[in-house]
Amino acid sequence: MNITAKQFTIFCVIAALLFITPAASAQGMPDKENPDSGKMAFDLLLMRPFGMIATVLGSAAFVVSLPFSFMGGNIEPAYEKMIEDPASYTFNRPLGDF
């Protein structure tokens, strides 16, 4: 890289740091009760489908592990971690709260 390109790169990085920092602090803390539409869309289109997939895969894994969980005496913790937690994350929380 020649000197002019290095200087331009350094200038751009410094300028970005100077302008991004005040803009980020001006936004303040996010409002948990009123999430913005971007968070809601991200949750609806990406997180909820992955939660449903995790619930289905967890259910299948629970059925496969059921004999071993029964022998170990830990059916309830296995159920909570493999089925109940993903289902609760997917279906029992407000949209945009992840």
PyMOL commands that place a pseudoatom at each C-alpha (Angstrom):
pseudoatom trace, name=CA, resn=MET, resi=1, chain=A, elem=C, hetatm=0, pos=[0.000, 0.000, 0.000]
pseudoatom trace, name=CA, resn=ASN, resi=2, chain=A, elem=C, hetatm=0, pos=[1.368, 3.378, -0.846]
pseudoatom trace, name=CA, resn=ILE, resi=3, chain=A, elem=C, hetatm=0, pos=[1.522, 6.226, 1.676]
pseudoatom trace, name=CA, resn=THR, resi=4, chain=A, elem=C, hetatm=0, pos=[-1.532, 8.066, 0.335]
pseudoatom trace, name=CA, resn=ALA, resi=5, chain=A, elem=C, hetatm=0, pos=[-3.754, 4.992, 0.666]
pseudoatom trace, name=CA, resn=LYS, resi=6, chain=A, elem=C, hetatm=0, pos=[-2.486, 4.376, 4.234]
pseudoatom trace, name=CA, resn=GLN, resi=7, chain=A, elem=C, hetatm=0, pos=[-3.143, 7.971, 5.207]
pseudoatom trace, name=CA, resn=PHE, resi=8, chain=A, elem=C, hetatm=0, pos=[-6.629, 7.861, 3.694]
pseudoatom trace, name=CA, resn=THR, resi=9, chain=A, elem=C, hetatm=0, pos=[-7.419, 4.624, 5.544]
pseudoatom trace, name=CA, resn=ILE, resi=10, chain=A, elem=C, hetatm=0, pos=[-6.214, 6.053, 8.850]
pseudoatom trace, name=CA, resn=PHE, resi=11, chain=A, elem=C, hetatm=0, pos=[-8.231, 9.222, 8.250]
pseudoatom trace, name=CA, resn=CYS, resi=12, chain=A, elem=C, hetatm=0, pos=[-11.385, 7.214, 7.536]
pseudoatom trace, name=CA, resn=VAL, resi=13, chain=A, elem=C, hetatm=0, pos=[-10.973, 5.087, 10.669]
pseudoatom trace, name=CA, resn=ILE, resi=14, chain=A, elem=C, hetatm=0, pos=[-10.430, 8.144, 12.870]
pseudoatom trace, name=CA, resn=ALA, resi=15, chain=A, elem=C, hetatm=0, pos=[-13.371, 9.979, 11.305]
pseudoatom trace, name=CA, resn=ALA, resi=16, chain=A, elem=C, hetatm=0, pos=[-15.619, 6.954, 11.786]
pseudoatom trace, name=CA, resn=LEU, resi=17, chain=A, elem=C, hetatm=0, pos=[-14.623, 6.653, 15.439]
pseudoatom trace, name=CA, resn=LEU, resi=18, chain=A, elem=C, hetatm=0, pos=[-15.266, 10.338, 16.031]
pseudoatom trace, name=CA, resn=PHE, resi=19, chain=A, elem=C, hetatm=0, pos=[-18.709, 10.314, 14.432]
pseudoatom trace, name=CA, resn=ILE, resi=20, chain=A, elem=C, hetatm=0, pos=[-19.996, 6.905, 15.533]
pseudoatom trace, name=CA, resn=THR, resi=21, chain=A, elem=C, hetatm=0, pos=[-19.256, 7.277, 19.264]
pseudoatom trace, name=CA, resn=PRO, resi=22, chain=A, elem=C, hetatm=0, pos=[-21.474, 10.355, 19.899]
pseudoatom trace, name=CA, resn=ALA, resi=23, chain=A, elem=C, hetatm=0, pos=[-24.259, 8.918, 17.751]
pseudoatom trace, name=CA, resn=ALA, resi=24, chain=A, elem=C, hetatm=0, pos=[-24.222, 5.641, 19.679]
pseudoatom trace, name=CA, resn=SER, resi=25, chain=A, elem=C, hetatm=0, pos=[-24.322, 7.341, 23.071]
pseudoatom trace, name=CA, resn=ALA, resi=26, chain=A, elem=C, hetatm=0, pos=[-27.125, 9.673, 21.981]
pseudoatom trace, name=CA, resn=GLN, resi=27, chain=A, elem=C, hetatm=0, pos=[-29.465, 6.723, 21.464]
pseudoatom trace, name=CA, resn=GLY, resi=28, chain=A, elem=C, hetatm=0, pos=[-29.327, 5.749, 25.132]
pseudoatom trace, name=CA, resn=MET, resi=29, chain=A, elem=C, hetatm=0, pos=[-30.665, 2.536, 26.529]
pseudoatom trace, name=CA, resn=PRO, resi=30, chain=A, elem=C, hetatm=0, pos=[-33.103, 0.537, 24.414]
pseudoatom trace, name=CA, resn=ASP, resi=31, chain=A, elem=C, hetatm=0, pos=[-36.719, 0.492, 25.540]
pseudoatom trace, name=CA, resn=LYS, resi=32, chain=A, elem=C, hetatm=0, pos=[-37.597, -3.068, 26.598]
pseudoatom trace, name=CA, resn=GLU, resi=33, chain=A, elem=C, hetatm=0, pos=[-41.346, -2.412, 26.714]
pseudoatom trace, name=CA, resn=ASN, resi=34, chain=A, elem=C, hetatm=0, pos=[-41.619, -0.935, 23.213]
pseudoatom trace, name=CA, resn=PRO, resi=35, chain=A, elem=C, hetatm=0, pos=[-39.190, -2.679, 20.853]
pseudoatom trace, name=CA, resn=ASP, resi=36, chain=A, elem=C, hetatm=0, pos=[-38.736, -1.132, 17.447]
pseudoatom trace, name=CA, resn=SER, resi=37, chain=A, elem=C, hetatm=0, pos=[-40.072, -2.668, 14.274]
pseudoatom trace, name=CA, resn=GLY, resi=38, chain=A, elem=C, hetatm=0, pos=[-36.644, -3.962, 13.245]
pseudoatom trace, name=CA, resn=LYS, resi=39, chain=A, elem=C, hetatm=0, pos=[-36.342, -6.069, 16.378]
pseudoatom trace, name=CA, resn=MET, resi=40, chain=A, elem=C, hetatm=0, pos=[-39.888, -7.324, 15.975]
pseudoatom trace, name=CA, resn=ALA, resi=41, chain=A, elem=C, hetatm=0, pos=[-39.302, -8.280, 12.326]
pseudoatom trace, name=CA, resn=PHE, resi=42, chain=A, elem=C, hetatm=0, pos=[-35.994, -9.982, 13.172]
pseudoatom trace, name=CA, resn=ASP, resi=43, chain=A, elem=C, hetatm=0, pos=[-37.712, -11.917, 15.928]
pseudoatom trace, name=CA, resn=LEU, resi=44, chain=A, elem=C, hetatm=0, pos=[-40.677, -12.898, 13.760]
pseudoatom trace, name=CA, resn=LEU, resi=45, chain=A, elem=C, hetatm=0, pos=[-38.716, -13.870, 10.657]
pseudoatom trace, name=CA, resn=LEU, resi=46, chain=A, elem=C, hetatm=0, pos=[-35.585, -15.422, 12.163]
pseudoatom trace, name=CA, resn=MET, resi=47, chain=A, elem=C, hetatm=0, pos=[-35.720, -16.153, 15.891]
pseudoatom trace, name=CA, resn=ARG, resi=48, chain=A, elem=C, hetatm=0, pos=[-39.225, -17.662, 16.101]
pseudoatom trace, name=CA, resn=PRO, resi=49, chain=A, elem=C, hetatm=0, pos=[-38.662, -20.151, 13.234]
pseudoatom trace, name=CA, resn=PHE, resi=50, chain=A, elem=C, hetatm=0, pos=[-35.347, -21.204, 14.804]
pseudoatom trace, name=CA, resn=GLY, resi=51, chain=A, elem=C, hetatm=0, pos=[-37.149, -21.585, 18.119]
pseudoatom trace, name=CA, resn=MET, resi=52, chain=A, elem=C, hetatm=0, pos=[-39.736, -23.836, 16.490]
pseudoatom trace, name=CA, resn=ILE, resi=53, chain=A, elem=C, hetatm=0, pos=[-36.996, -25.921, 14.888]
pseudoatom trace, name=CA, resn=ALA, resi=54, chain=A, elem=C, hetatm=0, pos=[-35.215, -26.165, 18.257]
pseudoatom trace, name=CA, resn=THR, resi=55, chain=A, elem=C, hetatm=0, pos=[-38.462, -27.299, 19.889]
pseudoatom trace, name=CA, resn=VAL, resi=56, chain=A, elem=C, hetatm=0, pos=[-39.034, -30.030, 17.286]
pseudoatom trace, name=CA, resn=LEU, resi=57, chain=A, elem=C, hetatm=0, pos=[-35.410, -31.216, 17.374]
pseudoatom trace, name=CA, resn=GLY, resi=58, chain=A, elem=C, hetatm=0, pos=[-35.394, -31.097, 21.171]
pseudoatom trace, name=CA, resn=SER, resi=59, chain=A, elem=C, hetatm=0, pos=[-38.562, -33.192, 21.255]
pseudoatom trace, name=CA, resn=ALA, resi=60, chain=A, elem=C, hetatm=0, pos=[-36.977, -35.778, 18.977]
pseudoatom trace, name=CA, resn=ALA, resi=61, chain=A, elem=C, hetatm=0, pos=[-33.786, -35.809, 21.066]
pseudoatom trace, name=CA, resn=PHE, resi=62, chain=A, elem=C, hetatm=0, pos=[-35.855, -36.170, 24.236]
pseudoatom trace, name=CA, resn=VAL, resi=63, chain=A, elem=C, hetatm=0, pos=[-37.661, -39.218, 22.849]
pseudoatom trace, name=CA, resn=VAL, resi=64, chain=A, elem=C, hetatm=0, pos=[-34.342, -40.794, 21.857]
pseudoatom trace, name=CA, resn=SER, resi=65, chain=A, elem=C, hetatm=0, pos=[-32.775, -40.028, 25.249]
pseudoatom trace, name=CA, resn=LEU, resi=66, chain=A, elem=C, hetatm=0, pos=[-35.837, -41.073, 27.276]
pseudoatom trace, name=CA, resn=PRO, resi=67, chain=A, elem=C, hetatm=0, pos=[-34.610, -44.602, 28.126]
pseudoatom trace, name=CA, resn=PHE, resi=68, chain=A, elem=C, hetatm=0, pos=[-31.276, -43.219, 29.316]
pseudoatom trace, name=CA, resn=SER, resi=69, chain=A, elem=C, hetatm=0, pos=[-32.945, -40.386, 31.236]
pseudoatom trace, name=CA, resn=PHE, resi=70, chain=A, elem=C, hetatm=0, pos=[-35.267, -42.917, 32.869]
pseudoatom trace, name=CA, resn=MET, resi=71, chain=A, elem=C, hetatm=0, pos=[-32.335, -45.083, 33.949]
pseudoatom trace, name=CA, resn=GLY, resi=72, chain=A, elem=C, hetatm=0, pos=[-30.483, -42.024, 35.248]
pseudoatom trace, name=CA, resn=GLY, resi=73, chain=A, elem=C, hetatm=0, pos=[-33.523, -40.645, 37.013]
pseudoatom trace, name=CA, resn=ASN, resi=74, chain=A, elem=C, hetatm=0, pos=[-33.375, -37.262, 35.310]
pseudoatom trace, name=CA, resn=ILE, resi=75, chain=A, elem=C, hetatm=0, pos=[-36.434, -37.225, 33.052]
pseudoatom trace, name=CA, resn=GLU, resi=76, chain=A, elem=C, hetatm=0, pos=[-37.701, -33.882, 34.368]
pseudoatom trace, name=CA, resn=PRO, resi=77, chain=A, elem=C, hetatm=0, pos=[-34.450, -31.902, 33.791]
pseudoatom trace, name=CA, resn=ALA, resi=78, chain=A, elem=C, hetatm=0, pos=[-34.110, -33.462, 30.334]
pseudoatom trace, name=CA, resn=TYR, resi=79, chain=A, elem=C, hetatm=0, pos=[-37.693, -32.452, 29.504]
pseudoatom trace, name=CA, resn=GLU, resi=80, chain=A, elem=C, hetatm=0, pos=[-37.125, -28.899, 30.747]
pseudoatom trace, name=CA, resn=LYS, resi=81, chain=A, elem=C, hetatm=0, pos=[-33.938, -28.345, 28.762]
pseudoatom trace, name=CA, resn=MET, resi=82, chain=A, elem=C, hetatm=0, pos=[-34.921, -30.123, 25.549]
pseudoatom trace, name=CA, resn=ILE, resi=83, chain=A, elem=C, hetatm=0, pos=[-38.617, -29.253, 25.184]
pseudoatom trace, name=CA, resn=GLU, resi=84, chain=A, elem=C, hetatm=0, pos=[-39.906, -26.752, 27.734]
pseudoatom trace, name=CA, resn=ASP, resi=85, chain=A, elem=C, hetatm=0, pos=[-37.175, -24.081, 27.424]
pseudoatom trace, name=CA, resn=PRO, resi=86, chain=A, elem=C, hetatm=0, pos=[-37.222, -23.849, 23.588]
pseudoatom trace, name=CA, resn=ALA, resi=87, chain=A, elem=C, hetatm=0, pos=[-41.025, -23.911, 23.523]
pseudoatom trace, name=CA, resn=SER, resi=88, chain=A, elem=C, hetatm=0, pos=[-41.242, -21.197, 26.170]
pseudoatom trace, name=CA, resn=TYR, resi=89, chain=A, elem=C, hetatm=0, pos=[-38.686, -19.081, 24.284]
pseudoatom trace, name=CA, resn=THR, resi=90, chain=A, elem=C, hetatm=0, pos=[-40.658, -19.482, 21.072]
pseudoatom trace, name=CA, resn=PHE, resi=91, chain=A, elem=C, hetatm=0, pos=[-44.251, -19.148, 22.211]
pseudoatom trace, name=CA, resn=ASN, resi=92, chain=A, elem=C, hetatm=0, pos=[-44.403, -17.421, 25.619]
pseudoatom trace, name=CA, resn=ARG, resi=93, chain=A, elem=C, hetatm=0, pos=[-42.411, -14.207, 25.240]
pseudoatom trace, name=CA, resn=PRO, resi=94, chain=A, elem=C, hetatm=0, pos=[-43.407, -10.883, 23.696]
pseudoatom trace, name=CA, resn=LEU, resi=95, chain=A, elem=C, hetatm=0, pos=[-42.490, -10.247, 20.083]
pseudoatom trace, name=CA, resn=GLY, resi=96, chain=A, elem=C, hetatm=0, pos=[-39.155, -8.431, 19.822]
pseudoatom trace, name=CA, resn=ASP, resi=97, chain=A, elem=C, hetatm=0, pos=[-37.970, -9.425, 23.308]
pseudoatom trace, name=CA, resn=PHE, resi=98, chain=A, elem=C, hetatm=0, pos=[-35.037, -11.764, 22.789]
for i in range(1, 98): cmd.bond("trace and resi %d" % i, "trace and resi %d" % (i + 1))
show_as sticks, trace
zoom trace
